[in-house]
Amino acid sequence: MHMKRRLATAGIAIGFVAASTGATALTAQAEPSTPDDTTVTWSVEDLTAAELAELERLGFDVANRHGDRAHVLGDGAVAEELRALGHEPRFHDTVYKEVDASVQQQGTYYGGYLTVDAVEARLDEVAAANPDLTVLHDIGDSWLKTQGQGGHDVYALCVTKLADGDCATEPDSAKPRFSVIAQIHAREIATGEIALRWIDKLVEGYGTDAEVTELLDTTELWVVPIANPDGVDIVASGGNNPILQRKNANDSNGNCGTGLGIDLNRNSSFEWGADSTNPCSETYQGPSAASEPETQALEDWLRALHPDQRGDAPDDPAPVDARDVFISLHSYGEYIIVPYGYTDQPAPNDTALRDLGAAMAASNGYFVGTNDDTVGYDTSGTTDDFAYGELGVAAFTFEIGPGFGTCGGFLPAYSCVDDTLWPENEGALLTAAQAAAAPYAD
């Protein structure tokens, strides 16, 4: 049976649609001269659904898939194991990009990405420096903290021009709300940095940028930069060779070595239960719905922010005057994904969700669609399905960055954040936030 290696852990972002969709098609590249023990991305094609399920069951890190094609992360030995199973893996891309150590400082890793402690310090600094614009909330605990083994609080920062009653954890707020989470999958490291850039844009733009000023005068903007802090600690512990940890740090469900944890984006309580029951799988859904403290923190926070605006039946639409928008930031694939993920049936507000997705895509050029349109498979227990399915919030998943190159994959070079990934998503986030008052309106 396939045994996971230290750097071949975690993951199933997404990938590949035909070139006609505007996204990057799956193509293998010429293999560079790399050591056999280096983790790279292998392209595996002509997979049946049963073969793909078998790869995941055996513990292969299937990081990106669409139809009969997939990305698998691993070293040369992993490629040999794939060949032994009858597949023909081809080199697709490096995982680890070149690191500019000259810009790296204390509290950073992999060329400049902030550690969890550094992010927490940044949030404290922003809140202290902007008491008229921000309120910092502790919304729950990480798994390790609940076990008395260190760990972290999970933090959410509210940004608005504060008036009486603003930034309270009460769904009947005077202002509409736009909420964003990042790094629920720990190794998707650019997403946390983009969340921080979004915070900076808001607090620095008030009073100087007309759009930002109007936004903060009328809307509450909530941000969770790191939804999976224990997992990010594991990632950052690798320094310039980050550990490819996807899940949280819960090791109580089986001895999986470096594959420990529960996929927090398969653990939400809405339509939970149709993903992996194998604790060593990167999409392990956990022993029960919302079993993880991080999941509970996010769900309680979303319920405290957003009024319940939708009926209980799957085909009950949110009313046209429903408010609020939610985005979960992920990597990679260059997609804006709309609910539902758990079924190939479109959400009852599908047209309005796609319209808002298209408005956001005008800035980043991403392909808009459901799971069926984009990644080609169902996902149960996801945070965006929860936000829309339980509360009627207009919810989206961003899959940030391409599937190849210096700025692609889970570990883009740090320079890509400011050069490419933030600039292309800045306008998309602004468009989403500006729609919070009436996301379903024509």
C-alpha positions, 0 to 999 in steps of 0.5 A: 500500500502506498505510504505518504512521504513527508512532503507529499501530504494534503490536498485537493484544490482543483483544476483543469477545464477545456481551453474554451472555458478560459481556464488553463488546460492540463498539460505536462511539461518537460521534466527538469533535472530534479532529485528523485526525492523532490516533491513535484506535480505529476499529471495523470490522465485517462483515470476512471472514477474508480481509479481516482477514488482508489488513488485517494483511498491509498493515500496519494495526494490528489491535488487537482482534478477535472474529469479523467485527469488529475494532478498528484503530488509526490517524489520519484518514488510516488511516480513509480508507485503510480506506474506500478498501478498501471498509470502513466504519470508525466511531470507537470510542474515544480511544487516549490518555487525559487525563494528570495531569502534576502527579503525574508525576515523574522516571523516569515517563511518561504521568502516572506509569507507570515507565520501565524504568530506574525499574522496575529501580531499584525491584526493586533497592530491594525486594531490598535492603530485604527480604533475608529475603524476596526474591532478584533474578535476571538471567534473560537479555538484551534484543535490543539488549543482545545487539547491544551497543546498550545494552538491558537485562537481563531481571529476575525477582524471587522472593518467599518466606520464605527457607529453605535452597534457596529461590529457586534456578533448579532445578525440583525445589524444596521449595515450589510456584511461582507465576510471572507475567510482564508487558509482553511486549507493550510497549504494554500498560503497565498490566500492568507496574504491576500486577506491581509492585503484586503484589510490593508486596502480598507484601513489605509483607504478610508478617507483617501479612496472614495470607493473604500470610504463609501464602502466603510461608511455603509458596510461591515467587512469581516475577515478571518485571515487564517481559519486553520492556524494549527495547520498553518503552523505545520506548513510554516515549520518547513521554512523554505520547504513548507510542509504540504499540510492541508487539514487541521492538526487533529491526530485522534482519528488514526495514525496517518503520519504526515497525513494527520487531521480533518479537512475543515472544508468537508466538515461543515454541518450543511450536507455533511457526510458524502466525502472520505471516511478514511482518516488518512485521506486529504478529504477526510470529512471527520467522524461527525458533522462540525466535529472540529472546533475550527468548523464550529468557530466558523459556523457560529461566527457566520450565524452570528453575522448573517441573518437566516434568509432562506427556507429549509428545502434545498430548492428554497431561494433566498429572497431578492432582497436578501443581503450579505456576501461570503467568500472562501479563498482557496488555491488553485485553478482560477475559478469563482465557484458558486453553490451548490458543491454537494450536488450537480443541481444548481442552487435556486439563486443560480442565475443571480449568483452567476451574475455576481460571479461574472461581475467579480470575474471582470477583474480577475478573469476567472471562470465562473461556475458550479463544481460541475462546471469547474472541477467536475466533482461534488464536495460535501460539508463545505463552508460556502455551501453552509453559508448559502444553504443554511443562511441564504448568504450569496457565497462563493469559493475563489480558487486563486492562481494558475496551475503552473508556473512561478505564481501557480500551485499551492506554493507560489513565490512570495513575490507573486502575491504583490505582483500578480495574485493580489492585484488581480483579485483586489477589484473582485473583492471590492465588487463583492463587498459593494454588492453586500446590500443586495447581492440577488438584485437585478 
